[in-house]
Amino acid sequence: MERFFGIFGIIFIFLIAFLMSNNRKAINYKTVITGFLLQIGLALFIFKVPIGRTIFMNLGLFITKILDFAKEGGNFVFGPLMNSEKLSTVFGTGAQVFAL
């Protein structure tokens, strides 16, 4: 049953989008179905094919390295302000986003 919750969620989102549309005749169903099938195909490629999993694992590691470089750049530019405790005392608690 848990498997069907995701399918019900997708159907529910499509239904809400359809009901909220003010021009239902302009909906290109071929585009919607093609995009949905591409998303399913990509998910199957990532989760079922070993090379797909490897590609996306390496892509994730690459993005993590870029984020680490960005953090080091922030440390270079802002110095001790990159410490989340000092950042919150200077700018308030809403400034946590800058500490990423």
mmCIF file of the C-alpha atoms, coordinates in Angstrom:
data_MODEL
# 
_entry.id   MODEL 
# 
loop_
_atom_site.group_PDB 
_atom_site.id 
_atom_site.type_symbol 
_atom_site.label_atom_id 
_atom_site.label_alt_id 
_atom_site.label_comp_id 
_atom_site.label_asym_id 
_atom_site.label_entity_id 
_atom_site.label_seq_id 
_atom_site.pdbx_PDB_ins_code 
_atom_site.Cartn_x 
_atom_site.Cartn_y 
_atom_site.Cartn_z 
_atom_site.occupancy 
_atom_site.B_iso_or_equiv 
_atom_site.pdbx_formal_charge 
_atom_site.auth_seq_id 
_atom_site.auth_comp_id 
_atom_site.auth_asym_id 
_atom_site.auth_atom_id 
_atom_site.pdbx_PDB_model_num 
ATOM 1   C CA . MET A 1 1   ? 0.000  0.000  0.000   1.00 0.00 ? 1   MET A CA 1 
ATOM 2   C CA . GLU A 1 2   ? 2.871  2.377  0.744   1.00 0.00 ? 2   GLU A CA 1 
ATOM 3   C CA . ARG A 1 3   ? 3.978  2.069  -2.846  1.00 0.00 ? 3   ARG A CA 1 
ATOM 4   C CA . PHE A 1 4   ? 0.733  3.605  -4.047  1.00 0.00 ? 4   PHE A CA 1 
ATOM 5   C CA . PHE A 1 5   ? 0.987  6.721  -1.861  1.00 0.00 ? 5   PHE A CA 1 
ATOM 6   C CA . GLY A 1 6   ? 3.488  8.239  -4.281  1.00 0.00 ? 6   GLY A CA 1 
ATOM 7   C CA . ILE A 1 7   ? 1.262  7.465  -7.247  1.00 0.00 ? 7   ILE A CA 1 
ATOM 8   C CA . PHE A 1 8   ? -1.753 8.925  -5.444  1.00 0.00 ? 8   PHE A CA 1 
ATOM 9   C CA . GLY A 1 9   ? 0.313  12.014 -4.636  1.00 0.00 ? 9   GLY A CA 1 
ATOM 10  C CA . ILE A 1 10  ? 1.289  12.520 -8.266  1.00 0.00 ? 10  ILE A CA 1 
ATOM 11  C CA . ILE A 1 11  ? -2.310 12.071 -9.413  1.00 0.00 ? 11  ILE A CA 1 
ATOM 12  C CA . PHE A 1 12  ? -3.449 14.510 -6.708  1.00 0.00 ? 12  PHE A CA 1 
ATOM 13  C CA . ILE A 1 13  ? -0.931 17.153 -7.812  1.00 0.00 ? 13  ILE A CA 1 
ATOM 14  C CA . PHE A 1 14  ? -1.971 16.759 -11.461 1.00 0.00 ? 14  PHE A CA 1 
ATOM 15  C CA . LEU A 1 15  ? -5.631 17.011 -10.417 1.00 0.00 ? 15  LEU A CA 1 
ATOM 16  C CA . ILE A 1 16  ? -5.025 20.192 -8.414  1.00 0.00 ? 16  ILE A CA 1 
ATOM 17  C CA . ALA A 1 17  ? -3.087 21.725 -11.314 1.00 0.00 ? 17  ALA A CA 1 
ATOM 18  C CA . PHE A 1 18  ? -5.920 20.827 -13.690 1.00 0.00 ? 18  PHE A CA 1 
ATOM 19  C CA . LEU A 1 19  ? -8.618 22.220 -11.392 1.00 0.00 ? 19  LEU A CA 1 
ATOM 20  C CA . MET A 1 20  ? -6.684 25.448 -10.715 1.00 0.00 ? 20  MET A CA 1 
ATOM 21  C CA . SER A 1 21  ? -6.065 26.069 -14.415 1.00 0.00 ? 21  SER A CA 1 
ATOM 22  C CA . ASN A 1 22  ? -8.012 28.958 -15.876 1.00 0.00 ? 22  ASN A CA 1 
ATOM 23  C CA . ASN A 1 23  ? -7.531 27.732 -19.468 1.00 0.00 ? 23  ASN A CA 1 
ATOM 24  C CA . ARG A 1 24  ? -7.854 23.946 -19.488 1.00 0.00 ? 24  ARG A CA 1 
ATOM 25  C CA . LYS A 1 25  ? -8.055 23.787 -23.276 1.00 0.00 ? 25  LYS A CA 1 
ATOM 26  C CA . ALA A 1 26  ? -4.513 25.181 -23.513 1.00 0.00 ? 26  ALA A CA 1 
ATOM 27  C CA . ILE A 1 27  ? -3.025 22.244 -21.596 1.00 0.00 ? 27  ILE A CA 1 
ATOM 28  C CA . ASN A 1 28  ? -0.829 20.182 -23.896 1.00 0.00 ? 28  ASN A CA 1 
ATOM 29  C CA . TYR A 1 29  ? -1.349 16.677 -22.528 1.00 0.00 ? 29  TYR A CA 1 
ATOM 30  C CA . LYS A 1 30  ? 1.352  15.235 -24.765 1.00 0.00 ? 30  LYS A CA 1 
ATOM 31  C CA . THR A 1 31  ? 3.932  17.505 -23.095 1.00 0.00 ? 31  THR A CA 1 
ATOM 32  C CA . VAL A 1 32  ? 2.691  16.613 -19.610 1.00 0.00 ? 32  VAL A CA 1 
ATOM 33  C CA . ILE A 1 33  ? 2.798  12.870 -20.298 1.00 0.00 ? 33  ILE A CA 1 
ATOM 34  C CA . THR A 1 34  ? 6.199  13.103 -22.021 1.00 0.00 ? 34  THR A CA 1 
ATOM 35  C CA . GLY A 1 35  ? 7.668  15.001 -19.067 1.00 0.00 ? 35  GLY A CA 1 
ATOM 36  C CA . PHE A 1 36  ? 6.205  12.520 -16.614 1.00 0.00 ? 36  PHE A CA 1 
ATOM 37  C CA . LEU A 1 37  ? 7.579  9.546  -18.567 1.00 0.00 ? 37  LEU A CA 1 
ATOM 38  C CA . LEU A 1 38  ? 11.005 11.208 -18.810 1.00 0.00 ? 38  LEU A CA 1 
ATOM 39  C CA . GLN A 1 39  ? 10.985 11.671 -15.046 1.00 0.00 ? 39  GLN A CA 1 
ATOM 40  C CA . ILE A 1 40  ? 10.114 8.001  -14.503 1.00 0.00 ? 40  ILE A CA 1 
ATOM 41  C CA . GLY A 1 41  ? 12.815 6.965  -16.982 1.00 0.00 ? 41  GLY A CA 1 
ATOM 42  C CA . LEU A 1 42  ? 15.425 9.082  -15.211 1.00 0.00 ? 42  LEU A CA 1 
ATOM 43  C CA . ALA A 1 43  ? 14.407 7.645  -11.836 1.00 0.00 ? 43  ALA A CA 1 
ATOM 44  C CA . LEU A 1 44  ? 14.690 4.091  -13.167 1.00 0.00 ? 44  LEU A CA 1 
ATOM 45  C CA . PHE A 1 45  ? 18.089 4.919  -14.680 1.00 0.00 ? 45  PHE A CA 1 
ATOM 46  C CA . ILE A 1 46  ? 19.355 6.280  -11.366 1.00 0.00 ? 46  ILE A CA 1 
ATOM 47  C CA . PHE A 1 47  ? 17.949 3.567  -9.087  1.00 0.00 ? 47  PHE A CA 1 
ATOM 48  C CA . LYS A 1 48  ? 18.071 0.417  -11.226 1.00 0.00 ? 48  LYS A CA 1 
ATOM 49  C CA . VAL A 1 49  ? 21.096 0.799  -13.537 1.00 0.00 ? 49  VAL A CA 1 
ATOM 50  C CA . PRO A 1 50  ? 24.495 0.576  -11.797 1.00 0.00 ? 50  PRO A CA 1 
ATOM 51  C CA . ILE A 1 51  ? 26.167 3.081  -14.146 1.00 0.00 ? 51  ILE A CA 1 
ATOM 52  C CA . GLY A 1 52  ? 23.329 5.545  -13.518 1.00 0.00 ? 52  GLY A CA 1 
ATOM 53  C CA . ARG A 1 53  ? 23.845 5.281  -9.785  1.00 0.00 ? 53  ARG A CA 1 
ATOM 54  C CA . THR A 1 54  ? 27.599 5.753  -10.244 1.00 0.00 ? 54  THR A CA 1 
ATOM 55  C CA . ILE A 1 55  ? 27.129 8.809  -12.455 1.00 0.00 ? 55  ILE A CA 1 
ATOM 56  C CA . PHE A 1 56  ? 24.834 10.527 -9.980  1.00 0.00 ? 56  PHE A CA 1 
ATOM 57  C CA . MET A 1 57  ? 26.983 9.574  -6.974  1.00 0.00 ? 57  MET A CA 1 
ATOM 58  C CA . ASN A 1 58  ? 29.986 11.190 -8.675  1.00 0.00 ? 58  ASN A CA 1 
ATOM 59  C CA . LEU A 1 59  ? 27.886 14.189 -9.655  1.00 0.00 ? 59  LEU A CA 1 
ATOM 60  C CA . GLY A 1 60  ? 26.845 14.562 -6.014  1.00 0.00 ? 60  GLY A CA 1 
ATOM 61  C CA . LEU A 1 61  ? 30.471 14.401 -4.882  1.00 0.00 ? 61  LEU A CA 1 
ATOM 62  C CA . PHE A 1 62  ? 31.384 17.048 -7.466  1.00 0.00 ? 62  PHE A CA 1 
ATOM 63  C CA . ILE A 1 63  ? 28.629 19.393 -6.247  1.00 0.00 ? 63  ILE A CA 1 
ATOM 64  C CA . THR A 1 64  ? 29.728 18.803 -2.648  1.00 0.00 ? 64  THR A CA 1 
ATOM 65  C CA . LYS A 1 65  ? 33.274 19.852 -3.595  1.00 0.00 ? 65  LYS A CA 1 
ATOM 66  C CA . ILE A 1 66  ? 31.946 23.028 -5.215  1.00 0.00 ? 66  ILE A CA 1 
ATOM 67  C CA . LEU A 1 67  ? 29.957 23.831 -2.060  1.00 0.00 ? 67  LEU A CA 1 
ATOM 68  C CA . ASP A 1 68  ? 33.079 23.238 0.043   1.00 0.00 ? 68  ASP A CA 1 
ATOM 69  C CA . PHE A 1 69  ? 34.987 25.682 -2.167  1.00 0.00 ? 69  PHE A CA 1 
ATOM 70  C CA . ALA A 1 70  ? 32.177 28.222 -1.733  1.00 0.00 ? 70  ALA A CA 1 
ATOM 71  C CA . LYS A 1 71  ? 32.343 27.794 2.038   1.00 0.00 ? 71  LYS A CA 1 
ATOM 72  C CA . GLU A 1 72  ? 36.096 28.343 2.030   1.00 0.00 ? 72  GLU A CA 1 
ATOM 73  C CA . GLY A 1 73  ? 35.607 31.426 -0.151  1.00 0.00 ? 73  GLY A CA 1 
ATOM 74  C CA . GLY A 1 74  ? 33.094 32.735 2.367   1.00 0.00 ? 74  GLY A CA 1 
ATOM 75  C CA . ASN A 1 75  ? 35.579 32.095 5.167   1.00 0.00 ? 75  ASN A CA 1 
ATOM 76  C CA . PHE A 1 76  ? 38.201 34.048 3.223   1.00 0.00 ? 76  PHE A CA 1 
ATOM 77  C CA . VAL A 1 77  ? 35.900 37.008 2.549   1.00 0.00 ? 77  VAL A CA 1 
ATOM 78  C CA . PHE A 1 78  ? 33.967 37.184 5.821   1.00 0.00 ? 78  PHE A CA 1 
ATOM 79  C CA . GLY A 1 79  ? 36.492 35.616 8.190   1.00 0.00 ? 79  GLY A CA 1 
ATOM 80  C CA . PRO A 1 80  ? 35.066 34.952 11.654  1.00 0.00 ? 80  PRO A CA 1 
ATOM 81  C CA . LEU A 1 81  ? 31.613 36.119 10.563  1.00 0.00 ? 81  LEU A CA 1 
ATOM 82  C CA . MET A 1 82  ? 31.162 32.744 8.865   1.00 0.00 ? 82  MET A CA 1 
ATOM 83  C CA . ASN A 1 83  ? 30.814 31.227 12.340  1.00 0.00 ? 83  ASN A CA 1 
ATOM 84  C CA . SER A 1 84  ? 27.057 30.773 12.747  1.00 0.00 ? 84  SER A CA 1 
ATOM 85  C CA . GLU A 1 85  ? 27.032 31.953 16.385  1.00 0.00 ? 85  GLU A CA 1 
ATOM 86  C CA . LYS A 1 86  ? 28.821 35.207 15.586  1.00 0.00 ? 86  LYS A CA 1 
ATOM 87  C CA . LEU A 1 87  ? 26.758 35.683 12.443  1.00 0.00 ? 87  LEU A CA 1 
ATOM 88  C CA . SER A 1 88  ? 23.508 35.414 14.391  1.00 0.00 ? 88  SER A CA 1 
ATOM 89  C CA . THR A 1 89  ? 24.675 37.938 17.000  1.00 0.00 ? 89  THR A CA 1 
ATOM 90  C CA . VAL A 1 90  ? 25.602 40.449 14.304  1.00 0.00 ? 90  VAL A CA 1 
ATOM 91  C CA . PHE A 1 91  ? 22.688 39.992 11.883  1.00 0.00 ? 91  PHE A CA 1 
ATOM 92  C CA . GLY A 1 92  ? 20.067 38.145 13.950  1.00 0.00 ? 92  GLY A CA 1 
ATOM 93  C CA . THR A 1 93  ? 18.833 34.587 13.696  1.00 0.00 ? 93  THR A CA 1 
ATOM 94  C CA . GLY A 1 94  ? 17.457 35.077 10.172  1.00 0.00 ? 94  GLY A CA 1 
ATOM 95  C CA . ALA A 1 95  ? 20.987 35.340 8.781   1.00 0.00 ? 95  ALA A CA 1 
ATOM 96  C CA . GLN A 1 96  ? 21.654 31.603 9.076   1.00 0.00 ? 96  GLN A CA 1 
ATOM 97  C CA . VAL A 1 97  ? 21.274 31.307 5.299   1.00 0.00 ? 97  VAL A CA 1 
ATOM 98  C CA . PHE A 1 98  ? 24.498 33.251 4.817   1.00 0.00 ? 98  PHE A CA 1 
ATOM 99  C CA . ALA A 1 99  ? 26.387 30.717 6.917   1.00 0.00 ? 99  ALA A CA 1 
ATOM 100 C CA . LEU A 1 100 ? 25.777 27.918 4.407   1.00 0.00 ? 100 LEU A CA 1 
# 
